[in-house]
Amino acid sequence: MSQQLSSGSPFASGSVLVAEALKAFLPPEATNVADYAAAHRWLSNEGGGYVGRWNHDQTPYLIAPMEAVSDAQFLTEVVVGPGQCGKTEIGRNWLFTSALSDPADMLWYSGSEPQVTTESKVNITRLVNDHAELRVLLSDNSLFFKRFGPMSVQFLAGIMSNFTMKSAPRILADEWDAICKGVPNAKPLLDVRRQTFGNRSKLLCLSHPDLAEGIEAKDWRAGIMELYRDSDQRKWYWPCPECGCWSSPNPIATRVMEIHYDDTAPDDEIRDMARLLCPVNGCLIEDSQRYGMNMMGQWVGLGQQIDEDGTVTGGLIPRDTAGFWIVGAMSPFILGGVGGLAVARVRAERKFAIDNDRKALREVLSKQWGVPLAKAKTSETIDATVIAERADPALKLGSAANGVRFITVMIDVQGNRFELLARGWCEGGRSVVVDFRKIEASPGTSAADWDDILKVATEHAWPLEGQPGLGMRAVAVGFDTGGAPGVTLQGYEAWRRIRARKGTKLHGRIDGRPAWSVMPMKGAATLQAPRLQVVFPNAQRGDRYAQARGEVPLGVFNPNLFKDDLNGQLILGDDAPWSVAFPAVLAGTAPPHPWFEQLVAEERERNGRWKRRQEGQPNEALDLMVGTHVLAFMMGINRIRWDAAPVWARAWADNVNVVPIGASMVSTPAAALKFNVEHDAPATSRFDGALGAKSAVAETNAAVSAVRSVPIKMITSVPVRR
């Protein structure tokens, strides 16, 4: 707009006119959306909201998403989040920056016509009214179309008819999941709208996760979570204000900071007592401390790893989609803070338990917590007799069947004994019970008993079917840290001792978690707990995976999710992927079959929690099967490429854990090896012919040479009795 030469002259200044005309030839101001908003955006929220210059302090987690909008390396950006977390402001700041600094036409899609009207008539009108420079540029101001100088913005409902005959280099799609309900193929349709602009184009998708089922990537097959799955998957990490250890409120993070509350308490107690729980040292964090935590937070994506001290290593895996997942605990705008989130969830879960109303629970989780609702699980369980009748008499307890690629061992702790289960894993996730025994011991008081059981579990090699003189050691051994008094302390000290003897090793980081060959384990108490995370609960401060001061790692897993998995595995028959085969010796001669009754001792409630069918009913077999799967999951079984497997999961001829039995013997006191099985089959000593055997080293070395030089014909499934 031209200016007067002086306050009293009616004529415009020629020099000013020329200067303003020349501005059109200048390149855009080199800045990103985050910086431009901080320098130029003004907020004047009505009704007592914030008034003043845009300030990143309230929502520092929005900085990186706004920077990514301006980053040419990304063609698409995805922001997942609950309602009222500030994510739509990314789009408004993008429009604001584009109009004033870097103009380019834009298509703005919303989930419905009312949302289009509200965004254009209320929010964008307020944005324009707050900034004189925008008002000057605004030359066309209809409800669905606005022009700011050379740049146009069309506001459209996300319906099929609005996906044709339009094009723009910049496209914003708000309420993406609502759009996808009516237009399932919205992404490729919008890509067509911008394809002529090539690498200069950008698609920004914003939504809460309405359409996804579950918190695992394999379940994200629709909506915003499907796009996030294919992105660089950034998650927000922040430091505990008490111990300084870094974790994340995101449910799929390596270390998850949960909202801790008692879901059986009255609503007012839940609201008052809810706290954030540090997963590393168990610190309880007040709601008021979230502001400071957010101020220090940082995004961590695929290819990057963050230590407990906040050190980030690695680089983002190159993807053409930047993905950011905001959850409710991050937002400063949630009503009632984390206590309000806890109450809303508990109320919805209680309602769901009564009337099976998944819609109400989905609304709370998606729009307030910012997480998808878990997949509906069948309450169907299989009868113990059916499993027992399917058990295979050809499978020998105490040896590894043909096809087993690796073994995991779980040790359950009772007041007067250990119970040990070894499970062999085959291609496709199929598994077979390799061994089960009970060991008389005093777990709460005897350090020697702990040393003996861990020595046996880690050093014993289970004989290979059809390969005399060869056996397979376990790749991972876990043990329960709960139960009788003294067990937790004894277990931790036993881990320290076996590590000092170099009896355990770190396999490395698998899916971002340190994977130890011996792992203390504990089931999480809350339904929303992550599937598995490794923490250091007895450390004064987190260190680099117990290497600095010998702190003990603890595998904390969600038992409900793994019991869901086991239930599905037990229902499968024959040689289906993830099916389980059992040696017939575990069954009795006639029903009831005590071991298999333990396996199905619990049932699933509607809210997803598993509980015993009868108070006091034994469930040790169930816990052992769950534990062996947790260990296999820790080792990354869900993503193993069997044709290019790790050295510990290869065929026997090339498997690092296949060893001469004579070379793997351990000297264990007989008192520690009093095994027995409660069934009608003859009792056998689990280590007869193995422990203390005098096999010739020359013979076993020759056997190893033979098996490594001659390919073994492997079967891809474990035989199951029809």
C-alpha positions, -999 to 999 in steps of 0.1 A, spaced: 0 0 0 15 34 -10 23 59 17 20 97 16 51 119 13 41 137 45 11 138 68 -2 168 50 3 158 14 -25 140 -6 1 126 -31 19 93 -28 57 92 -27 71 79 -60 102 64 -42 79 45 -19 58 32 -47 90 20 -65 103 4 -34 71 -15 -28 69 -26 -64 104 -39 -62 95 -61 -32 76 -84 -56 110 -93 -72 127 -102 -39 130 -139 -29 108 -151 0 121 -144 35 143 -174 44 125 -187 76 106 -216 87 70 -216 101 81 -220 137 104 -190 136 81 -169 116 52 -175 140 73 -167 170 84 -134 154 51 -122 138 21 -142 150 -3 -125 175 -29 -142 196 -60 -125 210 -81 -153 224 -115 -142 236 -129 -153 269 -97 -151 290 -74 -171 268 -38 -161 261 -32 -127 245 2 -117 231 29 -128 207 30 -165 198 51 -182 224 65 -217 220 68 -222 258 32 -235 261 36 -262 234 73 -267 226 64 -300 210 49 -281 181 82 -265 171 96 -295 152 63 -302 133 62 -265 122 99 -267 111 91 -299 92 64 -281 72 91 -258 58 116 -287 52 118 -296 15 130 -331 22 95 -341 33 67 -344 8 42 -353 35 38 -346 72 16 -364 97 7 -352 132 -13 -375 154 -28 -361 186 -58 -357 208 -82 -328 206 -70 -295 221 -33 -302 219 -26 -273 195 -20 -294 164 -43 -274 141 -23 -243 150 5 -258 129 -18 -254 99 -28 -218 108 8 -208 112 16 -224 79 -11 -204 62 0 -172 80 37 -177 71 28 -186 35 7 -155 29 32 -131 44 65 -147 35 63 -174 9 30 -174 -10 17 -205 -27 -18 -217 -33 -33 -239 -6 -62 -264 -3 -75 -267 32 -97 -298 38 -117 -304 69 -137 -335 80 -172 -320 74 -190 -289 62 -196 -276 97 -159 -279 104 -151 -260 72 -174 -232 82 -160 -230 118 -124 -230 106 -129 -203 78 -155 -181 95 -142 -182 131 -105 -192 133 -92 -178 100 -113 -146 104 -97 -141 138 -62 -147 124 -69 -120 97 -83 -96 122 -53 -100 145 -28 -90 118 -31 -58 98 -6 -71 72 -30 -100 64 -60 -76 61 -41 -56 36 -34 -86 14 -69 -100 17 -86 -92 -16 -112 -120 -18 -130 -130 14 -158 -155 8 -165 -184 32 -148 -211 11 -123 -190 -8 -98 -164 3 -70 -146 -16 -40 -131 1 -21 -112 -26 -9 -138 -52 -19 -167 -30 -54 -184 -28 -68 -207 -1 -98 -229 -7 -116 -243 23 -132 -277 14 -151 -305 31 -133 -338 27 -158 -354 4 -152 -372 -29 -166 -344 -51 -140 -320 -36 -111 -342 -46 -113 -335 -83 -106 -305 -106 -84 -288 -80 -47 -285 -76 -23 -267 -53 13 -272 -41 2 -270 -5 -26 -291 10 -37 -293 46 -61 -321 56 -75 -316 91 -95 -344 109 -79 -369 85 -96 -399 100 -130 -383 95 -121 -376 59 -110 -412 54 -143 -426 66 -159 -412 35 -129 -413 12 -108 -444 21 -83 -437 -7 -79 -400 2 -41 -400 3 -35 -410 -34 -63 -387 -45 -46 -358 -28 -12 -367 -41 -27 -363 -76 -39 -328 -66 -3 -318 -61 17 -340 -84 25 -313 -110 44 -294 -83 67 -323 -76 92 -318 -47 78 -283 -41 46 -297 -28 36 -305 7 7 -324 23 0 -319 60 -24 -343 77 -37 -338 112 -60 -360 132 -67 -379 164 -64 -417 158 -101 -428 154 -97 -455 127 -66 -474 140 -70 -506 161 -43 -512 187 -10 -495 195 12 -518 174 23 -508 139 10 -540 124 -25 -529 134 -24 -495 118 -42 -501 85 -64 -470 82 -65 -433 90 -37 -412 104 -19 -441 121 -14 -458 88 4 -427 75 23 -424 108 34 -461 103 51 -452 71 67 -420 85 99 -415 105 77 -421 136 89 -394 160 79 -396 197 83 -370 225 108 -377 253 112 -357 284 132 -359 316 119 -370 350 122 -339 372 131 -361 402 159 -384 389 166 -368 355 161 -400 335 145 -396 301 113 -415 290 82 -408 269 45 -406 275 40 -423 242 28 -459 245 52 -474 220 83 -457 232 114 -476 245 107 -463 280 71 -453 287 61 -429 314 26 -440 323 -2 -421 341 -3 -440 374 -37 -445 392 -58 -471 409 -86 -480 385 -106 -496 413 -108 -463 434 -137 -438 434 -135 -411 407 -125 -383 431 -96 -404 445 -84 -413 410 -85 -376 400 -66 -365 431 -40 -393 432 -32 -397 396 5 -390 389 30 -396 361 52 -426 369 89 -426 359 96 -460 344 133 -460 354 133 -452 391 96 -452 400 94 -415 408 59 -401 411 55 -368 392 30 -341 399 8 -327 371 23 -292 376 57 -305 367 47 -314 331 53 -278 320 90 -279 329 93 -314 314 79 -302 281 103 -273 280 132 -297 281 116 -324 258 128 -335 224 115 -356 195 132 -390 188 124 -409 156 132 -441 137 170 -447 136 176 -426 167 181 -439 202 179 -419 234 197 -430 265 184 -425 300 207 -394 304 190 -378 273 219 -385 249 205 -391 214 225 -412 190 219 -423 154 202 -404 126 167 -403 114 159 -430 89 153 -411 56 116 -411 48 96 -387 27 70 -384 55 77 -367 88 56 -382 116 48 -367 150 26 -384 176 13 -361 204 -5 -378 234 -28 -363 259 -2 -362 288 18 -338 267 -9 -312 263 -12 -282 287 -48 -278 277 -63 -311 290 -92 -304 314 -82 -316 349 -46 -326 339 -35 -362 341 -61 -368 368 -89 -357 344 -75 -381 318 -74 -410 343 -110 -404 354 -123 -401 318 -107 -434 309 -119 -453 340 -154 -442 334 -154 -453 298 -138 -486 307 -164 -492 334 -192 -484 310 -176 -507 284 -175 -535 310 -213 -531 315 -227 -525 280 -197 -533 256 -199 -497 243 -166 -495 223 -177 -461 208 -176 -443 241 -142 -458 250 -128 -450 216 -139 -414 220 -120 -410 253 -88 -428 241 -86 -411 207 -98 -376 215 -84 -372 250 -56 -396 254 -45 -394 218 -41 -432 214 -60 -458 194 -85 -482 209 -71 -517 212 -85 -543 188 -116 -561 199 -105 -594 213 -125 -626 214 -134 -639 248 -132 -674 234 -109 -697 252 -100 -733 244 -107 -762 268 -77 -778 286 -88 -813 275 -88 -802 238 -52 -790 241 -42 -821 260 -57 -844 233 -38 -824 206 -5 -830 224 19 -851 204 34 -884 217 62 -881 191 76 -850 209 101 -858 236 102 -837 267 138 -826 273 150 -823 237 147 -798 208 125 -810 180 136 -807 144 128 -772 132 136 -753 164 157 -722 156 161 -709 192 150 -715 227 138 -692 255 136 -703 291 113 -688 318 117 -695 355 87 -690 378 94 -685 415 73 -702 442 79 -703 479 96 -737 479 107 -742 443 115 -729 409 95 -740 379 113 -740 346 99 -740 311 119 -741 279 102 -732 246 116 -737 211 107 -713 184 104 -722 147 99 -704 115 67 -683 113 65 -680 151 55 -717 156 67 -730 189 71 -762 208 75 -769 245 110 -783 249 111 -789 286 93 -784 319 105 -792 354 101 -783 390 131 -777 411 131 -779 449 147 -747 463 144 -718 488 142 -688 464 135 -663 492 167 -671 512 192 -693 493 217 -675 470 232 -709 461 198 -721 448 196 -690 426 231 -695 413 224 -732 405 192 -726 386 206 -698 365 237 -719 358 216 -747 346 192 -725 325 221 -707 308 246 -735 303 225 -766 296 222 -776 259 190 -794 250 198 -824 228 188 -820 191 165 -845 176 184 -868 153 218 -852 161 236 -873 187 262 -853 207 247 -819 199 225 -796 218 211 -761 218 215 -736 245 189 -709 253 193 -675 237 174 -658 265 165 -668 301 140 -648 322 129 -651 358 101 -638 379 110 -612 405 78 -613 425 62 -637 449 76 -648 483 94 -623 506 130 -619 497 127 -631 461 132 -597 445 164 -590 463 177 -625 458 169 -623 421 187 -590 416 218 -602 435 218 -634 415 218 -614 383 248 -593 395 267 -625 404 261 -642 370 271 -610 352 302 -608 373 310 -644 361 303 -633 325 274 -657 325 251 -632 308 257 -610 278 241 -581 261 228 -591 226 226 -555 217 196 -532 212 166 -548 196 137 -525 188 154 -499 209 156 -520 240 187 -536 255 183 -574 251 202 -593 278 206 -631 277 194 -632 313 166 -609 323 147 -603 356 111 -598 347 79 -584 361 43 -580 349 29 -545 348 -2 -537 368 -20 -513 346 -41 -522 315 -25 -494 295 11 -505 302 34 -508 271 39 -543 258 75 -545 269 101 -521 282 135 -525 300 141 -503 330 166 -501 358 145 -498 390 173 -500 415 196 -474 399 202 -441 415 204 -427 380 200 -444 347 232 -455 331 242 -470 298 226 -504 302 242 -516 334 277 -513 320 289 -485 343 279 -497 377 263 -531 372 227 -520 378 201 -546 371 178 -544 341 142 -554 346 119 -564 317 85 -549 325 58 -564 303 20 -560 299 7 -595 309 -27 -589 294 -14 -583 259 8 -614 260 -21 -635 274 -42 -623 245 -14 -636 223 -12 -670 240 -50 -675 239 -49 -669 202 -19 -693 198 -37 -721 218 -68 -718 196 -47 -724 165 -42 -760 154 -19 -780 132 11 -761 118 -5 -727 115 19 -697 121 22 -690 158 6 -724 168 20 -743 198 29 -780 200 31 -798 233 47 -832 242 20 -857 252 39 -865 284 26 -832 299 -9 -846 298 -24 -872 321 -40 -905 310 -74 -890 314 -91 -856 322 -85 -835 341 -51 -827 329 -35 -805 357 -8 -789 336 -31 -779 308 -57 -767 333 -31 -743 346 -26 -731 310 -63 -720 308 -67 -710 344 -76 -674 335 -103 -657 315 -104 -623 298 -127 -596 310 -143 -571 286 -119 -544 296 -90 -566 285 -77 -577 319 -72 -614 325 -82 -629 359 -83 -664 374 -115 -683 368 -114 -694 404 -96 -678 433 -64 -697 442 -65 -718 410 -29 -726 399 -17 -707 368 20 -714 367 20 -730 333 2 -699 319 28 -676 334 57 -697 321 43 -697 286 37 -660 287 73 -654 300 89 -674 272 70 -654 246 80 -621 263 117 -632 259 111 -642 222 95 -608 217 125 -591 234 147 -609 208 126 -595 180 108 -626 168 80 -605 153 105 -591 127 129 -619 121 136 -626 84 140 -664 86 160 -665 53 185 -641 68 181 -647 105 205 -636 133 232 -661 142 213 -674 172 181 -681 151 197 -699 121 194 -735 110 214 -759 132 243 -761 108 250 -724 113 235 -717 147 258 -702 173 239 -718 202 243 -754 188 272 -768 208 287 -802 216 268 -815 246 300 -827 262 314 -791 261 283 -776 276 282 -797 308 278 -779 341 286 -792 376 255 -787 397 248 -800 432 223 -829 431 202 -811 456 194 -784 431 182 -809 405 153 -826 422 129 -824 393 94 -838 391 63 -833 369 28 -835 383 12 -859 357 5 -896 353 35 -902 331 66 -918 347 88 -892 365 120 -886 346 151 -867 355 152 -837 333 190 -838 330 196 -876 330 224 -884 306 233 -847 303 246 -832 335 278 -848 346 280 -869 314 315 -880 303 311 -876 265 343 -876 247 353 -842 235 368 -856 203 335 -874 194 314 -842 200 338 -821 180 336 -845 152 298 -844 154 299 -806 152 322 -807 122 298 -831 105 266 -811 112 282 -779 100 295 -794 68 264 -813 58 232 -793 53 204 -805 76 170 -811 60 149 -787 81 111 -789 85 92 -757 88 67 -769 114 66 -790 145 46 -823 140 13 -822 158 -9 -852 165 -40 -851 144 
